[in-house]
Amino acid sequence: MQVIRTVKELQDKLGEEKKNKKTIGLVPTMGALHKGHISLIKNSVKDNDLTVVSIFVNPTQFNNLTDLEKYPRTEDDDLKLLLHEGVDFVFLPSVEEVYPEPDTREFDLGSIAKVMEGEMRPGHFNGVAQIVSKLFDWVRPERAYFGEKDFQQIAVIKKLLKIINYPIQIIECPIVRENDGLALSSRNTRLSEEQRKVAPNIYKTLKQSIEWKNQGLSVNEVKSKVISELANYPFLTPEYYEIVNSNTLEPVSSWNEIAVTPDTYPIGCVAVYCGEVRLIDNIKY
Ligand code: AMP
């Protein structure tokens, strides 16, 4: 496993490998790595000759300065965790290297980037598009791996690919959870012991909502019930719960509005504050 800190070194090394027709999988991360990230990496190692993991806390996707400052940075632990996973290159660029000048590019990501996370975190997805487009440009992987925990992000990346038109396959990986159901997230380390005990109720409520649907509750009734249930727990303050079409991310108004296929289904997406920590999760109906 080679640790690389500059774009030039990355491109020199990958250039050599590409001459030998090696296929490359890219796993973009912001570090504080956990089993969710590792599941993406395992898929990449299985599918490709070489795996590049990038670790970069991207300032342009944070719309909240405190969130950026408090984002966990655990480089030594991350490198240790990656050591036996079959990763070939870990790319850890500096902010100065990635953004020698402010990135003024505005991507027209359309309606998928305007709802839910896009609405609550203005500029977030444009920042994601800025960093991912740079990583795609530098690495030019055959495949790139993203987790379904950030469901809307995957839709945004697919849209970005249509704009920049690179031949990269996006591989979507299922959400990895703790035994108690809490979706793994780097932000979970910021929860207090008491908050950590309450946080699994987010997924518990999402799972219950499937039963409410099966009992005959309408989309709107399920939405309001999820919000009111979550708000009943100490520390939890729901920000939104939306039930949308998995393809368009447009709101669904009735359950039978969508002809369900493996790619198209109603999905419930939630953002909840647990104390000061903002967590997201989702469930497929
Ligand atoms: P992050 O470091 O939070 O930017 O996440 C890097 C990648 O890991 C993104 O594609 C995330 O969707 C994915 N990821 C984060 N948490 C999980 C999880 N619990 N299960 C699956 N993928 C995840």
Residues whose N, C-alpha, C, O or C-beta is under 5 A from the ligand:
A	BS01	AMP	P28 T29 M30 G31 G36 H37 Y145 F146 G147 E148 K149 D150 C173 P174 I175 V176 A183 L184 S185
